[in-house]
Amino acid sequence: MNAPHELQLRVEPRPVPAAMLEALRQRFGERCSTARAVREQHGRDESPYPVTPPEVVVFCDSTEEVAAVVALAHQHAVPVIPYGTGSSLEGHLLAVQGGVCVDVSRMTQIVRLNPEDLTVTVQAGVTREQLNQAVRDQGLFFPIDPGANASLGGMAATRASGTNAVRYGTMRENVLGLTVVTASGEVIRTGTRARKSSAGYDLTRLFVGSEGTLGVITEVTLKLYPLPEAVSAAICHFADVRSAVGATIQIIQMGVPVARCELLDLNAVRFINGQSKLGLRESPMLLMEFHGSEASVKEQAETVQGIAAELGGEDFQWATTPEDRTRLWTARHKAYFAGMTQNPGCRTVTTDTCVPISRLAEIIDDSVREADASGLPYYIVGHVGDGNFHLAYLVKEDDATQRAVAENLSHRMVQKAIALEGTCTGEHGIGLHKMGFLVDEAGVGAVDMMRTLKRALDPRNIMNPGKIFSL
């Protein structure tokens, strides 16, 4: 196995020439900024890496404006880093080689809504919450929910998933087409609004998950789903994590179409209680949600309750009103910040992996044992219905020793996941943090093929360079 990625960033800046900077200022005026505060805001994400700012930030309003920026960058061989909401966890948007940050957060138009076809096309800066607000009156929703109110362009670029993935899939299954600005500044469109196609190479899937290294996504065409007739959420407590995971495995193996199945360990529940004052019983728990008709939701819930009881599940509680469900899921989505606020002065080193569901209990058991032995504060949350979980280690700011311990634990967990025929990342992506693990998982030959694609589509290596793999 390769060693964990270096704890210090290697900054190899490619300066923005004065001629390019002047051209950007003439075209964009006040929307072109070299102010330190603006650059630093765009040089940080939710990863534990230090701020690594670009040299200039450009706020774009349209695909044409993005294309103009990229064409200039191509001409001058200057790096381009796309930016949506800054919620990534693996250092995706850090300007490790300097360059220009293309901020698409102003691109918030719903370009085309086709409720009869259950499709929508949006600009890349539209967030998932904005989209759901816009389509709710049509009786529709977009189910991919990574927790953060991320931009849909960023979610496509990182192949995001989240709490609903066990039933609705990930961005890979829900993106029908894209508008992309390529490394030369050309605008291309991939896919159609049809639900399937056998026409040529699947370029949509090539760009979904490319993390900005092949082009800038400016529009996304997505699948929508009818709002379910009935929704019910439930929580169930267990004596230990293994029992909770065992219940999850049985639920999935029996084919219960649960919409969400989230694991929270004792530490996660404790931190959430401290942050959100929910008063939950402090023991490992599953937080589940069921979608469908009134009858099907009742049947699913009764089946799950029976499975949980057989494995020691207790205090099965229902949340059927929208307010109660929102309260539970909001607290779950704030677990990341709850961990930090309940451990003042700490940063989070978060690792996610995904394994075949039958191996989930094994890897969580091993990871918990090693985390307990380390003495570091930590917590576990996970979309365990599809074998994906997150282990977050809390380390003191600027404590190199604790950071090294957390990185070593993360490294060992990822090694285990790959050995169990899983993946080094179920949804966070590679970014900077997991570059070495990609070779371990995919193999040298596969990564070399990725490099070949990168060189063909981005011969000047300007699209988010230094991410996923090195050239």
C-alpha positions, 0 to 999 in steps of 0.5 A, a space after each residue: 500500500 502507498 503511504 498517506 498523502 503528504 501532510 504538507 501541500 506542495 505549492 508549485 504556482 504558475 503565476 497569472 500573467 499581467 496581461 491575463 489579469 488585465 483582460 479579466 478586469 476589463 471583462 468582469 470589472 468588480 466581479 474579478 477580485 484579487 482581494 486577499 479576503 476573497 482569495 482566502 475564502 476560495 482557498 479553503 474547504 472543509 478539509 484539514 488542509 491549510 488555506 491555499 488561495 488562488 491568485 484571482 477569483 472571477 464570479 461568472 454568471 453564464 456558461 459563456 463567461 466561464 468559457 471566456 475565463 478558461 480560454 484565457 487560462 488556456 492561452 496563458 497555461 494558467 490553472 483553473 479551479 471551479 468553485 461552488 459552495 466550498 463544502 468539499 472535504 478532501 481539498 478539491 478546491 485548493 489552488 495548489 498551483 495558484 491560478 484563477 478560481 472560477 466561482 459559479 455560485 451566481 449561476 442559479 437559474 433553473 434553465 428548464 423544468 419538464 415535470 411531465 418527463 421528471 427532468 430539470 436542467 439547472 445552472 451549476 450554482 443552484 444548490 440542492 435546497 434551491 432546486 427542491 424549493 423550486 420543484 416542490 409545487 410540481 409535486 417533485 423532488 431531487 433526492 440526492 442529499 449529501 448533508 451540506 447544501 452543496 451546489 449541483 455542479 459540485 455534486 456532479 463533479 464529485 459524484 456525490 451521494 448521501 443519505 438517500 442513496 440506498 434507494 435513489 442512487 448517487 449523482 452517477 445514476 441521476 445526471 442525464 446530461 451536462 454542459 461543460 467548458 473544456 480545457 480549451 474554452 470550448 462549450 460541449 453538451 453531453 447526454 440528452 433528456 432521454 432516460 437512456 442512450 446507446 449513442 457513442 462514448 458516455 461522456 456524461 459519466 466521464 465528467 461526473 466524478 472528474 472533480 474539475 480536472 477535465 472541464 468546468 461543469 456549468 449546467 446539469 440535467 437531472 432526474 426528478 422523482 414524485 414526492 412520496 405519498 407518505 413519509 415516516 422516520 424512525 429511530 432505534 437504539 442498540 447496545 453496540 454498533 455491531 448490532 445496529 450494523 447487523 440490523 442494517 445488513 438484514 434490512 437490505 438483504 431482505 429487500 426492504 426499500 428503506 429510503 434512508 438508513 443512517 448509523 450514528 455511534 454513541 459519540 455522534 449521538 452525544 455530540 448531536 445532543 450537545 449541539 442540538 439539544 435533542 435529548 436522544 438516548 446516548 447509545 448507538 442508533 439507526 435513523 431511518 426513513 420510509 417512502 411510499 404509500 400509507 400502506 407500504 410505509 406501514 409495512 416497511 416500518 413493521 418489517 424493520 421494527 421486527 428485524 431490529 427487535 431480534 438484534 436487541 433494538 430498543 426504543 423504536 420511536 416514530 417521527 411522522 410529522 414534517 417538523 419532527 423529521 426535519 428536526 432529526 435530519 437537520 441534527 444528523 446533517 450538523 454532526 460534522 459541526 457538532 463534533 467540532 463545537 463539542 471539542 473546542 479547538 479541534 479540526 476534523 480529519 474525516 475519512 469515508 469508505 464503502 464496502 460490500 454490505 456483508 463486510 460492513 460490520 467487520 470494517 467498522 469493528 476494526 476501525 472502532 477498536 483502533 480509534 478507541 486505542 488511539 485516545 483521539 476523540 472521534 465519531 461515526 456516521 454512515 449511510 450504512 444502507 449501501 455500505 458507506 460510512 464516515 469516521 471523523 477524528 477530532 485533532 487539536 489545531 496545529 497539533 502535528 502529532 495528533 494529525 499524524 495519528 489520525 492520518 495513520 488511522 485513516 490510512 489503515 481504515 482505507 487499506 482495510 476497505 480496499 482489502 474487503 473489495 470496497 473503495 477508498 471513498 464512497 462519496 467524498 472523492 479523491 481530491 488531494 487527500 486520497 491520491 495514493 489510495 487511488 493507485 491501491 484501489 484501481 491499479 497502476 494500469 487503470 490510473 495510467 489510463 486516467 492520465 492518458 484521458 487527462 492529457 488528451 482532454 487537458 494537454 496544458 494541465 490547467 484544469 484543477 491540477 494536482 488533484 486525483 493523481 499526479 502527472 
